[in-house]
Amino acid sequence: MAIVIAGERSGVGKTTVTLALLAALCQRGSSRVQSFKVGPDYIDPMFHQFVTGRACRNLDPVLTSESYVIECFQQHCQSADYALVEGVMGLFDGVTGKDDWASTAHIARLLGLPIALVLNCSSTSRSIAAIAHGYTTFDPRLTFAGVFLNRVGSDRHLELLQDALAPLNLPILGVLRRQDEITVPDRHLGLIPTAELPQLRTVIDHLAHLGETFNWSVLSSLLHDPSTSSLRPRPLDPSTPPLLHPHPPRLAIARDRAFSFYYADNLDLLQAAGFELVEWSPISDRALPENIQGLYFGGGFPEVFAAALSDNQTARQAVKAAIATGMPTYAECGGLMYLCDRIIDFEAQAYSMVGILPTAAQMGKRLTLGYRQATAQRATPLIAAGEIIWGHEFHRSHLTSEPEQPLFAMQNYNGTLHQTEGWQRLQVHASYLHLHFGGKPLLIQRLLQQCQHYQNALLPNSFT
């Protein structure tokens, strides 16, 4: 039913191989190809969706749970002919060095799926067998479908690699030559999102051509054979009951080139709970959507589009006025930056933003990255005071001033980092922390109730 595309380490070509497989499957006439991505990444799933036309689903047991990962995989495979899971980092790289929790290997074991290992063959020949042998024997609980050989230099180089790997009885599932390598431009937080790449269709067509050269006699049997997953059928957890209301609350989703980081599951769960989702663009729309009762600002690259966001003064004023009336608002990372007084970009140029938060978001070289366990110090429209939640940080900006009463007290997975973070003003929840709503129905229910109160003009007591 599915295979896991794993790498020996980051940067060996997992995404290239995954996209080539997805593109080749779609070119072969399948319109029901479902992809998954291990971990909290937003941008790789955008590329998956561009190819397949179906939303990619994140599988992250830290942000959700093991049971949610299983349920998510099962649910979205039900309507698919093929499924592929792209791994994260190196195969065994988890959140700590002590074990492989939340690694690609962990997800492969959890779902009972075979692994296709992508190997960087540059500057090596017979040694590739030692690398493959080490990875395939390190954890005997794992099953390996074969290997993809990336960055192969010549026919002679390929012969040496094939001879070295032959004693391991590992099928070679595909070969990518050095000259075949395709580079997708990146910037300070990784790959540039699909919406900013007008030539992406040409790149995907080239990847589909590469994918056609893969070993489909082996791949097809893996993808079609239901025994490739050892999962036993289990009932899915019921979704949050939909709101029984004649006029469902309308939640405005900021979605454009500046704000594009949204987990597909988050939007689905909001809809399942009873929200009507209305997308709008803080870059190009001069006003908020009509008759809305809540605001959701996801992450993205507001610093790249700071000039355009600042120039749209009427939109900024509309957001500020709506929040001032007590409209429930959830903003994470890029959304937090937009609600600040200004954004200061990498060239030290300042651009005016919404101004609800009396601070500036300043870009810098330091990358803040990692899972965080956050304890809420104050109540917001989503979270109760004292509640503990897991999230993920990934940003190169910092705030020039912090709130006197921060929203979260946070520590990292190892408990070695302790810090405070996040803003709560009026009915705003603003934080650098990215949250996945999977397995957290109370967060959605609270937001739903607050938006319903706002809709009925029965605003609850201020959270200030």
N, C-alpha and C positions, 0 to 999 in steps of 0.2 A: 504493500500500500504506500510505503514512503521510505526514503533513505535520509540520513543526516549527512550533510556536507560539512566536514570538519577540516581544520588545518593543523599542521604541526606547530604553527605559531601564527601571530598576527601578520598580515601582509603577504601571505603566500599565494593568495588568489582565490579564496573561498567565494567571495562575492562574484568574481568573474565566472567561475565554474557554475555557480548557482544560476546566474543570469543566463548563461549559455544554455543550460539545461532547460530552464523555464521557457526561453525563447524558442528553442528547438521543439519542445512539446507543443507550444501554441502554434508554431508554424506547421506542425504535423496535423493540425486540425482539431486539437483538443481545446475546448473553450472552458473546461472545468479543471483548472490547475490551481491548487491551493498551496500557498507558501507560508512558512513560519520562520521566525527569527529568534534565536536564543538571546536573551538579555534585554536590556532597556533601550536599545538603539531605535532611533526614529528614521534615519535617513536611508539605510539599506532597505527597510520595508517600502519606502516610496518607490525605489527602483523595482522591487518585486511587483508592486501593484501596477506600475507603468507597463510592465511586460504582460502580466496575466489579466489585468482588468478586475482583479479581485483583491480586496484588502488583505494585506499580510498581517498575521497575528503574532504578537510577541509572547514567547514562552519564558517566563521569569519567575522562579519559585521564591526569590527574595521579595519582589514587589507584590507577589500574590501568594501562592502556596503550591505545594506539589499536587494537591488534589485539583486545584484550579487549572494547572498546566495540563493535566490529563483530560479534564472535562473540555477545555478549550480545544485541544487537539482533536478529540473525538467528535465534538460538535461540528467543527468546520471541515472535517474529512468526509462527513456523511454526504455532502453534496458535491464531492470532487471525484474525478477519475484518477488524478495523480496528486501526490503531495510531496513536497520537499521541505526539509528543515535546514536552514543555514545556521551554522554554529557561530560561536563567538571566541575571539582570541585563539589560543592554542587549545587542543582537544581537552586537556586536563586542567586548564587554568580556571579555577573557581574564585570565590571572593576572598579566600585566604590561601596560604601555601600549605596549610595543614591537611586539607582534604580537597575534594573536587566539587563541593557544594555549589550549585548554580552554573557549573561548567557545561560544555557541550557533552562531555561524557556522562554527566549526571542526567541530562535530559534524554540522551540516547537510552540509558538504562531504564529510566522512568517510563519511557514510551515503548520499550522493547524493540527499538529500531536498529537496523544495521548501519554501519558508518562507512562513508566513502571518504578516504583521507587524501587531502590535497598536499602534495610534496613539492617543495621548491628544489628543483634539480640543478639550479645554477651552480657552477663551480664544484660539482661533485659527479662521481660516476658510481663505482662499486659501493661507496659509503652510503648510498641511498638505501641499500638493503639493510644496513645496520640501523638506520633511522626508522625505516618501516617496521623492522623486527621489534625494535624497542617499543614503539607505539602500539603495535598490535598484540603484544604480550604483557604489557604493563598492568592491565586490568583484565583478568580472564573472564570477567562477567560480560565483556563487550563482544559484539560480533562485527566483523569487518566485511563489507561487500567487495572492497577493492581499493585501488588508488587512482588518483589523477596526477599525471606528471606535468608540472608547469615549468615554464622557462627552459624547455629543451632546446639545445643550441643547434643540433644538426642531426642528420640521419645516423651518423656514426655514434654520436652522443646517445641517441635513442637506443641503438643496439647494445651499448654498454650497460645502460640502465635496465633494459629488458633481461639481459644475461644475469645481472646481479639479482634481480627480483625473482627470477624463475624458481629458485628453490623454495621460496616462501609460499608459492601457490596463491598469490594474491592477484586477481584479475586486474589488468590495466584497463580502467574504464574510459580513459580519455587522455589525449596528449595535446598540450598547448605549447607552441613554439615561442621562442623569444620574440620573433618578429610578429607573432600574432597578438602580443600583449596589447591590451587596450587600456588606456589611461583615462579615467574620469577625473576632471579637475576637482581640486579640494581647496579648503581654506581652514581657518583657525579651529573649527569644530568638526572637521572631517569632510566627507564628500559634499559637493554643492548639490542642493536639492534638485529634483527633476524639473520643477517648474522654471528653473533658471537655465536650462540646457536645451536650446532650440534644436541642436543637432543630435539629440539623444536617440531618436528613431533610427537614424543611420547607424549609430553605434550598436543598437540592439539587433538590427538586421545582420550586422557583421557577426555578432555573438551567436545568433541563430545558425549562421553558416558554420561557425566553429563547432557548435553543438551537434550538428549533423555528422561530424566526423568522429564523434564519440562511439564507444562500443555498445551500440543499442541492442545487440543480441543478448548481452548480459543485463543492461539497464532495464530493458522492457520487462524481462522476467521478474526483476526485483520490484519494479513499480506496479506490476499487475498481480503479484503473488500476495494474497492477504496474510500468509504466514510470516511475512517480514515484520509484522507487529505481533508481539506476544500479549498485548493488552486484552484483558477480558472485558466484555461489554459491561458498562455500569451506567446507572441512571444519572443524567445530568442534574446538577443542582437547579432548582427552579429559579427563574429570574424574579427580580423584584416585581410584585404585583403592580400592574399599571394603575395610575391614578384615576379614580372614578370622578371625573369632573367634566362638566359640559364644555369648558374652555381650558384645555391643557395649558399650563404655563409655557411661554415661548422663551427659549434660552438662545441669546445671540452668541454665535460662535465666531470669533475673529479668525478668519482663514484667508490668507493670501500669501504673497512671497515673504512677508515679514513674520507671519505666524502660521507655521505649518506642522509643528510638532504635536500631534495628537495620536494617542493609541486608539486604534479602530474599536477595540473593546469598550473603551470609555464612552465613545459616542453611542455605540449600540446599547450599552447599559443605561445611559441616560434616556434614550428613546424608549427602551423597554419599561422604564420606571414611569413613563407618562409625559416626559418633556416633548415639546415640539422644537426641534433644532432649526435655527435660522442662521445661515452663514452670511457674513458681511465682510467687507474689506476696510480696515482702518487706513489703508493707503489711498484707495480710490473712491470709496463711498463718502459722500458729504454729510450723511446723517446715519443714525442708528436705524435698524429695522423698526417698523411700526409695531406698536402693541407688544413690547417685550417685557418680561418680568425678571430677567436675570442676564448676567454677562459672564462669558468664559473666554479668557485670554490664555491660549496655550503658549508653548515655547516657540523658538524660531531664531530669526536673525534680525531683530529690530535695529541693531547697530548698523547693519549693512544698508538698511533702507531708512535710516534715521532722518535724512533730509526730506524724503517724501512724506513720512509720518508727521514730521514737524510742520511741513507746508499745509497739510490738511487740518487747518486750525478749527474748522467747523466740526469735524469729527471729534477732535480732542475735547472741544468744549461740550459737545453732546454727551460724551462719556463722563466727563467730570460732573455735569449737571445731573445725569442719571444716578451716579453713585451718591451724590449729595442728597438725593431724595430717599436714600436707604435701599437702593436696588442691590440685591445680593450679587456679589461679584467674586469670581474665582480666577486668580491670575498666577501662573507659574513661570518662573525663569524669564523668558522674553516678555511675557505678559506683565510680570513684576516691573521690569525695566520700563515698559511703556507707561505704567502708572506713576512713575517717578516724575520729579520736576523737570529733569532733563537727562539725556544720554550724551556722554562724552566719548567720542569714538577714538580709534587708535591714533589718529592724527591730532588729538586733543581739541577737536572741534566740538562745541557744545550745541545740542539741538533741543528745543523745548518739547516736552511731552505733556501728558495729561495733568500732572501736578497734584494728584491726590496724596501722594507720599512725599513728604518734605525731605527728599534726598536725591542724589544723582547717581546714575549707574555709569561707572567709568570703566572703559575697556583697558585691559592690561595683558601682559605676557603670561601671567601665572594661570595655569589651568586648575580649576577646582573640579575634582572628579571622584565619584564613589557613591556607594550605598550609604544611607544614613538612617539610623533609628531615631525618630523624632518624637518627643513628648510635648504635647500641646500645653502651653502655659496659659492660654486664654481661649475662650470659645469663639468660633467663627461660624458662618453659615454651613460649613461642612463638618467641623470637628468639635468635639466636646473638650473642655479643659481637663487635663490629665490623661487624655487618650494617647496611646502610643501607636505610631504608624511607621512603616518603612517607605522610604522614597529614594530618589537618585538625583545627585547633583552633577551638572556638566556645563561649565560656563567659564569664560575668561573675563568676566566683569566683576566688579565689586561695588558696594554702595559707599558713598563718601561719608554718610552718617547712618548710624543704626538706631532703631527705635529704643526708647527708654524701657519699654516693656515688650520684648520680642515675643513672637508667636511661638517659636519652637526652642527647646533645649535639645541638642543633637549630639550623637556620638556615631563613630563609624563602626563597621562590622566587628573590628577587633577590640573596640572599646578604648582605643588609644587616642582618639580625638574627641574633644569636648568643646562645643561652641553653641552660641545662640544665633537665631536667624529668623527672619520673617516678620511681616507687618500685618497688623489687624487694626483697621480704622473703619468707623461706620459699620457697614456690613461687607467689608472687603477682607478676603483671605488672599494674601499676596506673599509668595515665597519663591526662593530659588529651587525648592524641592519639587521634582516631577513625581506625580502619584499615578499609580495604576488602580482603577476602581474595582478590578476583578476580585471577587470574594469579600468586598467591603460594602455591602448594601446600605449600612447606616449612613455612610458619607452621602450617598445619593439621596436617601430618604430625607436627611436633614436639609440638603439644598432644595429639594422638591418642596418641603414644607415651608421654607423661608420664602421661596418664590411664590408659593400659593398665598402666603400671608400678604406679601407685597401686592399680589394681583387683587386681593380683596381689600386693599387699603387698610389692613389691620397689621401694621408694622409691629414686630416684637420690640421689646426694650433694646435700646442701643447696646452694642457689645463694647462700647468704649468705657 
